[in-house]
Amino acid sequence: MGFVGPRPERPEFVQWLTKEIPYYPVRNVVRPGITGWAQVRYKYGNTVEDAKEKLQYDLFYIKNASLGLDLLIMFETIKIVILGRGAQ
């Protein structure tokens, strides 16, 4: 696991979401991370619709992965933690 990348999901949810959401397994082509683009850009969610939206952010990250994007995600993560604007 790295510091930046799509957040890993529990295996039972991966099986279920793979059946519900096209292209969901694509997010597994990169190493998972503690924080990611979906975590700094989207609210905490627990529905299929939320998972679909977060997948869009994960696919954006995979397509545009770079040191600059990783640094931006790390900066945003630190800002969220310091300002207390995380999941409520």
C-alpha positions in Angstrom: 0.0 0.0 0.0 1.2 3.5 -0.9 0.4 6.8 0.7 -1.5 8.0 -2.4 -3.8 5.9 -4.6 -7.4 4.6 -4.7 -8.5 3.6 -1.2 -8.8 -0.2 -0.9 -12.3 -1.6 -0.3 -13.3 -4.7 1.7 -13.3 -7.8 -0.4 -17.0 -8.5 0.0 -17.8 -5.0 -1.2 -15.4 -5.4 -4.2 -17.3 -8.5 -5.3 -20.7 -6.7 -5.0 -19.6 -3.4 -6.6 -17.9 -5.2 -9.4 -21.3 -6.7 -10.3 -23.1 -3.4 -9.9 -20.6 -0.9 -11.5 -19.0 -1.3 -14.9 -15.2 -0.8 -14.9 -15.0 -1.0 -11.1 -12.1 -3.5 -11.2 -10.0 -1.0 -13.2 -9.3 0.9 -10.0 -7.2 -2.1 -8.9 -4.6 -1.7 -11.6 -2.6 0.7 -9.4 -1.4 0.3 -5.9 -4.0 1.3 -3.3 -3.3 4.2 -0.9 -4.1 5.7 2.4 -5.5 8.8 0.7 -6.6 9.5 -2.8 -8.2 11.9 -5.2 -11.7 10.6 -4.3 -11.0 11.1 -0.6 -10.0 14.8 -1.0 -12.7 15.7 -3.6 -15.8 13.7 -2.6 -17.7 13.2 0.7 -17.8 9.9 2.6 -20.4 7.7 1.0 -21.9 4.3 1.5 -24.3 3.9 -1.4 -23.8 2.4 -4.9 -24.3 5.9 -6.3 -21.5 7.2 -4.1 -19.2 4.3 -5.2 -19.9 5.2 -8.8 -19.0 8.8 -8.2 -15.8 7.9 -6.3 -14.9 5.5 -9.2 -14.9 8.5 -11.5 -12.3 10.2 -9.3 -10.2 7.0 -9.0 -10.2 6.6 -12.8 -9.2 10.3 -13.2 -6.3 9.6 -10.8 -5.2 6.5 -12.7 -5.3 8.3 -16.0 -3.5 11.4 -14.8 -1.1 9.9 -12.2 1.9 12.0 -11.7 4.2 13.3 -8.9 2.4 16.7 -9.1 -1.0 15.1 -8.6 0.3 13.0 -5.7 1.8 16.2 -4.1 -1.5 18.0 -4.6 -3.4 15.1 -2.9 -1.0 15.0 0.0 -1.3 18.8 0.5 -5.1 18.6 0.3 -5.1 15.7 2.8 -3.0 17.6 5.3 -5.2 20.6 4.9 -8.3 18.6 5.6 -6.8 17.0 8.7 -5.5 20.3 10.1 -8.8 22.2 9.4 -10.9 19.3 10.6 -13.0 19.1 7.4 -12.9 15.3 7.1 -15.9 13.0 6.9 -18.6 14.0 9.4 
